[in-house]
Amino acid sequence: MELNQQDKYKKKFCWACKSELVFSEICESNLDFTEEALKVLWQNPFIEFYCCKCFNDEKRIIEIKKQQEKIKSKLENIKKDVEKAKKHLDPKDTRVLEFFENEVGFFIPILPSITPYSIGFTMEKNYLTGLSLYYCDLNNIPEFISEAQQLQKLHLNCNRLNIFPEMIKKIIHLEELSINRNELNYIPESIGNLRNLKFLNLGRNRLESIPDSISMLQSLNMFVLNINNLRTIPNSIGNLYELIELDISNNQLLKIPDTMGNLLKVQKIFLGNNNLEKIPSSVKNLNELKYLDFSNNNIKEIPEEIGYIKTLRHLDLRNNSLFILPDSIGNLKNLQYLDLSNNKLSYLPNSIGKLRSLNKLYIEGNELINLPKSFKNLKNLKHISLFKD
């Protein structure tokens, strides 16, 4: 068992999303550095750190800039391929493609497949099926994009869109829509028309609300709303019965609707860095849930019903106001990661000894005097962080 006794560090926050960083996680994600070297960097007030998500975003921006330069350097070859493809493309789709080529200032390459972080398009038979324009400085989407009726994937991440392109509601075959890292402040009710949508990413915008019509997206598997200005989530979110992953972290949420307990297929929920004070008891219904993050909130107690989530493997409750844990936490037989650091816990329930799968435990920054005798039963525990002094 590794005992990690850390020095008392100045708090650091992600340079991009402002979420609080954990030194031990920085160590784990920077294995090329020794812990001593990272301590020196951490204590330097002039060095900024990113969380893993934001760091990956910054890496993608660097990579996409290189990709843009590569596109420009191979312009002649790309031009030939694109012009050849356009001869077979439906005229309406060609019109859409040429509009964006004028906007970005270069030929958009044809790709075998696209991701939310690529620049290019895909086609099948005579139709445009995918379009991704990452970090292209776009601030305008044409009305006639709705004429690309066979479009299944549309990724417009990291641009300057401040108005949700409402004409997208007519692209009925759309399965993936990503408008992450733009300047959107409003989502229209018409988004509910996209009945085939499976992936929706509206993170890193300026959204303050989500329309009730979101409940009509019955095929949605992944829904990302992180880093916005949301204060509430509509009850209708509970109607997204096919949802597997939900990220509403880094907002200003005060409450989570009880209807979230209707998301019976959800496996990952990210609700860290909000203003939540309570976890709804309806979480007991989430029988497929594996990952639950409530870090950096104002939660004072955990409902007994948490013990019903037998599938849970990762539970993050750091930086809250917890003063007690329910005995039912011992029922989480598959739990491997538990972070309770920086709360107000004065003792841990004896039932914690039942967490036989637990291999990482963080409990520093509490008011603990003793550990329960059942601690000796945690045979798989490989990493424990107890102290912060």
LOSERO-858294 format. One record per residue (C-alpha): residue number from 1; residue in three letters; chain; y, z, x. Coordinates in steps of 0.1 Angstrom, whole numbers, plus 5000, padded with zeros to 4 digits. Layout:
<sites>
{NUM,ALA,A,{Y,Z,X}};
...
</sites>
This chain:
<sites>
{1,MET,A,{5000,5000,5000}};
{2,GLU,A,{5034,4990,5015}};
{3,LEU,A,{5061,5015,5010}};
{4,ASN,A,{5095,4998,5011}};
{5,GLN,A,{5123,5023,5018}};
{6,GLN,A,{5156,5003,5018}};
{7,ASP,A,{5190,5012,5031}};
{8,LYS,A,{5218,5016,5006}};
{9,TYR,A,{5233,4982,5004}};
{10,LYS,A,{5265,4970,4989}};
{11,LYS,A,{5256,4952,4956}};
{12,LYS,A,{5256,4914,4959}};
{13,PHE,A,{5258,4889,4931}};
{14,CYS,A,{5248,4852,4930}};
{15,TRP,A,{5277,4831,4941}};
{16,ALA,A,{5271,4807,4912}};
{17,CYS,A,{5258,4825,4881}};
{18,LYS,A,{5270,4861,4891}};
{19,SER,A,{5237,4877,4884}};
{20,GLU,A,{5229,4907,4905}};
{21,LEU,A,{5206,4900,4934}};
{22,VAL,A,{5177,4921,4946}};
{23,PHE,A,{5173,4925,4984}};
{24,SER,A,{5135,4926,4983}};
{25,GLU,A,{5134,4893,4964}};
{26,ILE,A,{5158,4877,4990}};
{27,CYS,A,{5133,4888,5017}};
{28,GLU,A,{5104,4873,4998}};
{29,SER,A,{5121,4839,4993}};
{30,ASN,A,{5134,4837,5029}};
{31,LEU,A,{5103,4842,5050}};
{32,ASP,A,{5118,4823,5079}};
{33,PHE,A,{5141,4853,5085}};
{34,THR,A,{5131,4888,5095}};
{35,GLU,A,{5141,4916,5072}};
{36,GLU,A,{5164,4930,5099}};
{37,ALA,A,{5182,4896,5102}};
{38,LEU,A,{5186,4895,5064}};
{39,LYS,A,{5200,4930,5064}};
{40,VAL,A,{5227,4919,5088}};
{41,LEU,A,{5236,4889,5066}};
{42,TRP,A,{5234,4910,5034}};
{43,GLN,A,{5259,4936,5048}};
{44,ASN,A,{5284,4909,5059}};
{45,PRO,A,{5311,4907,5032}};
{46,PHE,A,{5319,4871,5041}};
{47,ILE,A,{5284,4857,5035}};
{48,GLU,A,{5275,4847,4999}};
{49,PHE,A,{5240,4845,4985}};
{50,TYR,A,{5225,4824,4957}};
{51,CYS,A,{5197,4834,4933}};
{52,CYS,A,{5166,4812,4935}};
{53,LYS,A,{5176,4791,4905}};
{54,CYS,A,{5211,4784,4917}};
{55,PHE,A,{5200,4778,4952}};
{56,ASN,A,{5176,4751,4940}};
{57,ASP,A,{5204,4736,4919}};
{58,GLU,A,{5226,4734,4950}};
{59,LYS,A,{5197,4718,4970}};
{60,ARG,A,{5193,4692,4942}};
{61,ILE,A,{5230,4683,4944}};
{62,ILE,A,{5227,4677,4982}};
{63,GLU,A,{5195,4657,4976}};
{64,ILE,A,{5211,4636,4949}};
{65,LYS,A,{5241,4628,4970}};
{66,LYS,A,{5217,4615,4996}};
{67,GLN,A,{5200,4595,4969}};
{68,GLN,A,{5233,4580,4958}};
{69,GLU,A,{5240,4570,4994}};
{70,LYS,A,{5205,4555,4996}};
{71,ILE,A,{5211,4536,4964}};
{72,LYS,A,{5243,4521,4978}};
{73,SER,A,{5227,4512,5011}};
{74,LYS,A,{5200,4493,4994}};
{75,LEU,A,{5222,4477,4968}};
{76,GLU,A,{5210,4442,4972}};
{77,ASN,A,{5173,4451,4967}};
{78,ILE,A,{5182,4473,4938}};
{79,LYS,A,{5204,4447,4922}};
{80,LYS,A,{5175,4421,4923}};
{81,ASP,A,{5151,4446,4907}};
{82,VAL,A,{5176,4456,4880}};
{83,GLU,A,{5186,4421,4872}};
{84,LYS,A,{5150,4411,4869}};
{85,ALA,A,{5143,4440,4846}};
{86,LYS,A,{5174,4432,4824}};
{87,LYS,A,{5160,4398,4817}};
{88,HIS,A,{5132,4414,4798}};
{89,LEU,A,{5152,4443,4783}};
{90,ASP,A,{5164,4443,4747}};
{91,PRO,A,{5201,4432,4746}};
{92,LYS,A,{5212,4465,4730}};
{93,ASP,A,{5195,4485,4758}};
{94,THR,A,{5211,4462,4784}};
{95,ARG,A,{5245,4469,4769}};
{96,VAL,A,{5239,4507,4773}};
{97,LEU,A,{5227,4503,4808}};
{98,GLU,A,{5256,4482,4819}};
{99,PHE,A,{5281,4506,4804}};
{100,PHE,A,{5268,4534,4826}};
{101,GLU,A,{5267,4511,4856}};
{102,ASN,A,{5304,4505,4851}};
{103,GLU,A,{5309,4542,4848}};
{104,VAL,A,{5291,4553,4880}};
{105,GLY,A,{5301,4523,4900}};
{106,PHE,A,{5267,4511,4912}};
{107,PHE,A,{5235,4495,4899}};
{108,ILE,A,{5212,4521,4883}};
{109,PRO,A,{5177,4517,4899}};
{110,ILE,A,{5146,4512,4878}};
{111,LEU,A,{5121,4540,4885}};
{112,PRO,A,{5084,4545,4876}};
{113,SER,A,{5094,4579,4861}};
{114,ILE,A,{5125,4601,4858}};
{115,THR,A,{5132,4638,4860}};
{116,PRO,A,{5163,4657,4850}};
{117,TYR,A,{5174,4655,4886}};
{118,SER,A,{5171,4618,4893}};
{119,ILE,A,{5193,4588,4890}};
{120,GLY,A,{5176,4558,4873}};
{121,PHE,A,{5160,4544,4842}};
{122,THR,A,{5125,4536,4830}};
{123,MET,A,{5114,4508,4806}};
{124,GLU,A,{5083,4500,4787}};
{125,LYS,A,{5077,4465,4774}};
{126,ASN,A,{5112,4453,4765}};
{127,TYR,A,{5128,4487,4758}};
{128,LEU,A,{5147,4514,4776}};
{129,THR,A,{5126,4545,4775}};
{130,GLY,A,{5143,4569,4799}};
{131,LEU,A,{5177,4574,4815}};
{132,SER,A,{5187,4600,4840}};
{133,LEU,A,{5222,4602,4855}};
{134,TYR,A,{5224,4634,4876}};
{135,TYR,A,{5258,4643,4892}};
{136,CYS,A,{5275,4610,4883}};
{137,ASP,A,{5309,4624,4872}};
{138,LEU,A,{5304,4612,4836}};
{139,ASN,A,{5329,4623,4810}};
{140,ASN,A,{5321,4598,4783}};
{141,ILE,A,{5291,4586,4763}};
{142,PRO,A,{5294,4555,4742}};
{143,GLU,A,{5287,4554,4705}};
{144,PHE,A,{5263,4525,4709}};
{145,ILE,A,{5239,4546,4730}};
{146,SER,A,{5223,4553,4696}};
{147,GLU,A,{5212,4516,4696}};
{148,ALA,A,{5187,4525,4724}};
{149,GLN,A,{5162,4534,4697}};
{150,GLN,A,{5131,4537,4719}};
{151,LEU,A,{5148,4561,4743}};
{152,GLN,A,{5125,4591,4749}};
{153,LYS,A,{5142,4609,4778}};
{154,LEU,A,{5179,4613,4783}};
{155,HIS,A,{5191,4635,4812}};
{156,LEU,A,{5229,4639,4818}};
{157,ASN,A,{5229,4670,4840}};
{158,CYS,A,{5258,4680,4863}};
{159,ASN,A,{5285,4658,4848}};
{160,ARG,A,{5318,4665,4830}};
{161,LEU,A,{5310,4661,4794}};
{162,ASN,A,{5330,4684,4771}};
{163,ILE,A,{5320,4670,4738}};
{164,PHE,A,{5284,4668,4727}};
{165,PRO,A,{5275,4631,4721}};
{166,GLU,A,{5268,4634,4684}};
{167,MET,A,{5256,4598,4682}};
{168,ILE,A,{5224,4609,4700}};
{169,LYS,A,{5212,4622,4666}};
{170,LYS,A,{5202,4587,4657}};
{171,ILE,A,{5178,4583,4687}};
{172,ILE,A,{5149,4596,4666}};
{173,HIS,A,{5122,4591,4693}};
{174,LEU,A,{5140,4613,4718}};
{175,GLU,A,{5116,4639,4734}};
{176,GLU,A,{5137,4652,4763}};
{177,LEU,A,{5174,4659,4763}};
{178,SER,A,{5192,4677,4792}};
{179,ILE,A,{5229,4681,4794}};
{180,ASN,A,{5229,4710,4818}};
{181,ARG,A,{5259,4720,4839}};
{182,ASN,A,{5286,4702,4819}};
{183,GLU,A,{5316,4715,4800}};
{184,LEU,A,{5302,4716,4764}};
{185,ASN,A,{5317,4742,4741}};
{186,TYR,A,{5301,4731,4708}};
{187,ILE,A,{5268,4719,4695}};
{188,PRO,A,{5269,4700,4661}};
{189,GLU,A,{5245,4707,4632}};
{190,SER,A,{5233,4672,4636}};
{191,ILE,A,{5212,4682,4666}};
{192,GLY,A,{5186,4692,4640}};
{193,ASN,A,{5179,4655,4634}};
{194,LEU,A,{5161,4652,4667}};
{195,ARG,A,{5127,4662,4652}};
{196,ASN,A,{5106,4649,4681}};
{197,LEU,A,{5125,4668,4708}};
{198,LYS,A,{5102,4688,4731}};
{199,PHE,A,{5126,4697,4759}};
{200,LEU,A,{5162,4708,4754}};
{201,ASN,A,{5184,4720,4782}};
{202,LEU,A,{5220,4730,4774}};
{203,GLY,A,{5224,4756,4802}};
{204,ARG,A,{5255,4761,4823}};
{205,ASN,A,{5280,4750,4797}};
{206,ARG,A,{5307,4769,4777}};
{207,LEU,A,{5288,4773,4744}};
{208,GLU,A,{5297,4802,4722}};
{209,SER,A,{5273,4796,4694}};
{210,ILE,A,{5242,4776,4684}};
{211,PRO,A,{5239,4760,4649}};
{212,ASP,A,{5212,4772,4624}};
{213,SER,A,{5199,4736,4623}};
{214,ILE,A,{5182,4743,4656}};
{215,SER,A,{5153,4755,4635}};
{216,MET,A,{5145,4719,4625}};
{217,LEU,A,{5134,4711,4661}};
{218,GLN,A,{5098,4720,4652}};
{219,SER,A,{5083,4702,4682}};
{220,LEU,A,{5104,4720,4708}};
{221,ASN,A,{5084,4735,4737}};
{222,MET,A,{5112,4744,4762}};
{223,PHE,A,{5147,4756,4753}};
{224,VAL,A,{5173,4764,4780}};
{225,LEU,A,{5207,4780,4771}};
{226,ASN,A,{5213,4801,4803}};
{227,ILE,A,{5248,4806,4817}};
{228,ASN,A,{5269,4800,4786}};
{229,ASN,A,{5292,4823,4765}};
{230,LEU,A,{5268,4830,4737}};
{231,ARG,A,{5272,4863,4718}};
{232,THR,A,{5246,4857,4691}};
{233,ILE,A,{5215,4837,4685}};
{234,PRO,A,{5208,4825,4649}};
{235,ASN,A,{5178,4840,4630}};
{236,SER,A,{5166,4805,4626}};
{237,ILE,A,{5154,4804,4662}};
{238,GLY,A,{5123,4821,4649}};
{239,ASN,A,{5113,4788,4633}};
{240,LEU,A,{5106,4772,4667}};
{241,TYR,A,{5069,4778,4664}};
{242,GLU,A,{5059,4755,4692}};
{243,LEU,A,{5082,4771,4718}};
{244,ILE,A,{5066,4780,4751}};
{245,GLU,A,{5096,4789,4772}};
{246,LEU,A,{5130,4803,4762}};
{247,ASP,A,{5159,4810,4786}};
{248,ILE,A,{5190,4826,4772}};
{249,SER,A,{5199,4846,4804}};
{250,ASN,A,{5234,4850,4817}};
{251,ASN,A,{5252,4851,4784}};
{252,GLN,A,{5270,4878,4764}};
{253,LEU,A,{5243,4885,4738}};
{254,LEU,A,{5246,4919,4720}};
{255,LYS,A,{5214,4915,4699}};
{256,ILE,A,{5182,4896,4697}};
{257,PRO,A,{5171,4887,4662}};
{258,ASP,A,{5138,4902,4649}};
{259,THR,A,{5127,4866,4641}};
{260,MET,A,{5120,4861,4678}};
{261,GLY,A,{5087,4878,4670}};
{262,ASN,A,{5077,4846,4651}};
{263,LEU,A,{5075,4826,4684}};
{264,LEU,A,{5037,4831,4686}};
{265,LYS,A,{5032,4805,4713}};
{266,VAL,A,{5060,4816,4737}};
{267,GLN,A,{5048,4824,4772}};
{268,LYS,A,{5081,4830,4791}};
{269,ILE,A,{5113,4846,4778}};
{270,PHE,A,{5144,4851,4800}};
{271,LEU,A,{5171,4874,4786}};
{272,GLY,A,{5185,4889,4818}};
{273,ASN,A,{5222,4894,4824}};
{274,ASN,A,{5234,4900,4788}};
{275,ASN,A,{5248,4930,4769}};
{276,LEU,A,{5216,4938,4750}};
{277,GLU,A,{5210,4974,4740}};
{278,LYS,A,{5177,4970,4722}};
{279,ILE,A,{5144,4952,4724}};
{280,PRO,A,{5132,4943,4689}};
{281,SER,A,{5099,4958,4678}};
{282,SER,A,{5088,4924,4666}};
{283,VAL,A,{5079,4916,4703}};
{284,LYS,A,{5044,4930,4694}};
{285,ASN,A,{5036,4896,4678}};
{286,LEU,A,{5041,4876,4710}};
{287,ASN,A,{5004,4874,4718}};
{288,GLU,A,{5008,4846,4744}};
{289,LEU,A,{5037,4861,4763}};
{290,LYS,A,{5032,4863,4801}};
{291,TYR,A,{5067,4867,4815}};
{292,LEU,A,{5095,4888,4800}};
{293,ASP,A,{5129,4894,4817}};
{294,PHE,A,{5154,4919,4802}};
{295,SER,A,{5171,4928,4835}};
{296,ASN,A,{5208,4936,4838}};
{297,ASN,A,{5214,4947,4802}};
{298,ASN,A,{5222,4980,4785}};
{299,ILE,A,{5188,4989,4772}};
{300,LYS,A,{5181,5026,4767}};
{301,GLU,A,{5145,5026,4755}};
{302,ILE,A,{5115,5004,4752}};
{303,PRO,A,{5098,5002,4718}};
{304,GLU,A,{5062,5015,4716}};
{305,GLU,A,{5053,4980,4703}};
{306,ILE,A,{5056,4966,4739}};
{307,GLY,A,{5020,4978,4744}};
{308,TYR,A,{5007,4951,4720}};
{309,ILE,A,{5015,4923,4744}};
{310,LYS,A,{4982,4924,4763}};
{311,THR,A,{4989,4890,4780}};
{312,LEU,A,{5020,4902,4798}};
{313,ARG,A,{5019,4898,4836}};
{314,HIS,A,{5056,4901,4846}};
{315,LEU,A,{5080,4926,4831}};
{316,ASP,A,{5115,4929,4846}};
{317,LEU,A,{5136,4958,4832}};
{318,ARG,A,{5158,4965,4863}};
{319,ASN,A,{5195,4975,4860}};
{320,ASN,A,{5194,4989,4825}};
{321,SER,A,{5199,5025,4811}};
{322,LEU,A,{5163,5034,4804}};
{323,PHE,A,{5157,5072,4803}};
{324,ILE,A,{5121,5071,4790}};
{325,LEU,A,{5091,5047,4789}};
{326,PRO,A,{5066,5047,4760}};
{327,ASP,A,{5030,5057,4767}};
{328,SER,A,{5020,5024,4753}};
{329,ILE,A,{5031,5007,4785}};
{330,GLY,A,{4997,5017,4798}};
{331,ASN,A,{4981,4992,4775}};
{332,LEU,A,{4995,4962,4795}};
{333,LYS,A,{4962,4957,4813}};
{334,ASN,A,{4971,4923,4828}};
{335,LEU,A,{5005,4934,4841}};
{336,GLN,A,{5010,4924,4878}};
{337,TYR,A,{5047,4929,4883}};
{338,LEU,A,{5069,4957,4870}};
{339,ASP,A,{5105,4963,4879}};
{340,LEU,A,{5121,4995,4866}};
{341,SER,A,{5147,4999,4894}};
{342,ASN,A,{5182,5012,4888}};
{343,ASN,A,{5176,5030,4855}};
{344,LYS,A,{5178,5066,4845}};
{345,LEU,A,{5142,5075,4844}};
{346,SER,A,{5134,5111,4853}};
{347,TYR,A,{5096,5107,4850}};
{348,LEU,A,{5069,5081,4844}};
{349,PRO,A,{5043,5084,4817}};
{350,ASN,A,{5008,5093,4829}};
{351,SER,A,{4995,5062,4812}};
{352,ILE,A,{5011,5041,4839}};
{353,GLY,A,{4979,5047,4859}};
{354,LYS,A,{4961,5024,4835}};
{355,LEU,A,{4979,4994,4849}};
{356,ARG,A,{4949,4984,4870}};
{357,SER,A,{4962,4948,4876}};
{358,LEU,A,{4996,4960,4889}};
{359,ASN,A,{5003,4948,4925}};
{360,LYS,A,{5041,4951,4926}};
{361,LEU,A,{5062,4980,4914}};
{362,TYR,A,{5099,4987,4918}};
{363,ILE,A,{5112,5021,4908}};
{364,GLU,A,{5140,5028,4932}};
{365,GLY,A,{5174,5039,4919}};
{366,ASN,A,{5161,5063,4892}};
{367,GLU,A,{5161,5101,4889}};
{368,LEU,A,{5124,5106,4896}};
{369,ILE,A,{5113,5138,4911}};
{370,ASN,A,{5075,5134,4910}};
{371,LEU,A,{5050,5106,4904}};
{372,PRO,A,{5022,5111,4878}};
{373,LYS,A,{4988,5120,4892}};
{374,SER,A,{4974,5089,4876}};
{375,PHE,A,{4993,5069,4903}};
{376,LYS,A,{4962,5071,4925}};
{377,ASN,A,{4944,5048,4900}};
{378,LEU,A,{4966,5019,4908}};
{379,LYS,A,{4941,5004,4933}};
{380,ASN,A,{4956,4969,4933}};
{381,LEU,A,{4991,4980,4941}};
{382,LYS,A,{5002,4962,4973}};
{383,HIS,A,{5040,4967,4972}};
{384,ILE,A,{5059,4996,4959}};
{385,SER,A,{5097,5003,4963}};
{386,LEU,A,{5105,5039,4957}};
{387,PHE,A,{5137,5047,4975}};
{388,LYS,A,{5173,5034,4977}};
{389,ASP,A,{5189,5059,5000}};
</sites>
